[in-house]
Amino acid sequence: MAERHRYERVAGEPYYEEIPARAATFLHTALRLRPFTDYNASIGIGCIRAYMEACGTPVDPRPGDWAKLVSDIRSDEADLNETARLLRDWAA
């Protein structure tokens, strides 16, 4: 997942500047590449929630929104931009 931020390491400037966009890269990559043995969605969501809260931008989606987003990413209905947009919308 760090490879999506490789540009930042080389250039020394952020590529994904917004907090929701940075968080979206983690969940999107976790679901598409399945880097963990199990629970990629749970780990991805937990990391996003912790990251966004630590950045002062907690998310508060409605019940069922996480499940729909996970399903949409897995079925290619939600790309990285859509994932970031939803995280922005869910920011409290």
N, C-alpha and C positions, 0 to 999 in steps of 0.2 A: 504494500500500500504506500510505502514511502516513495516509490518510484514516481507516483503522480506528483510529488513535490520535488522531483529531481532538479527541475529548472531553478527552484528557489535555492537549492544548495550550491548550484554552479554560478548562478547570476547574482546571488546575494539579495534578491528582492522577491517579494511575494508574488506568486502567479495567481493564486486564489486569494483575493484580498478580504472578502467578506467571511465572517465567522460561519454562517450557514453553508457557504460554498466549500469551505475547508472541511467542515464536518461531513457534508454530503459525499465528499470523495472517499472518506473512510467507509461509510455504510455501503455505498455503491460498489466499491471494490471488494468489500467483504462478501457481498452477495453474489457478485459476478465471478470472482476467482476462488471463493471458498477456501481461504488460507488456513482455517482452523479445522480440526478433525470433525467437530460437531458444533452446533449452536452458533453458526455464523451470524444469523439475524440477531439473536439475543446479545451476542458480544458487540456487534456493530451498533445496535441501538443503545446499549449501555455506555459504550464509548462516546457516542454522539451526545447523549444526555449529560455525561460527566464533563465533556469538553465544552459544550455550550454553556453549561452552568458555571464552570470555572472562568469562562470568558465574560460572564455577566449577561448572557443571553439565553436563559433557560427556555425550553420548549414545553408547551402544554397542549398536545393534540387531544382531540376527542377520542372517546373509546372506539377502538377499531381502526383508527387512522394508521397506526404502525403496521398492523396486519395488512391493510390495503396497500400501503407503500411498499412493503416487502414483496408482496405478490406482484405489484406492478413493475418493480425493478426486475424481478426474476423472469417476467414474461416480456420484457423489453417495452412495456407501456410507459415506464418512467425512466428517463435518462438522467444524467448528472444535473442538468439544468433544472429539470422538473423537481428532482429531489431537493435541491437547494432552495427552490421557490417554496416548496411545502415547508421546509424548516424555517424559512423566513416568516411564512404565514403563521406557523405554530409558536413563534417566539412570543413569550409573555410580555 
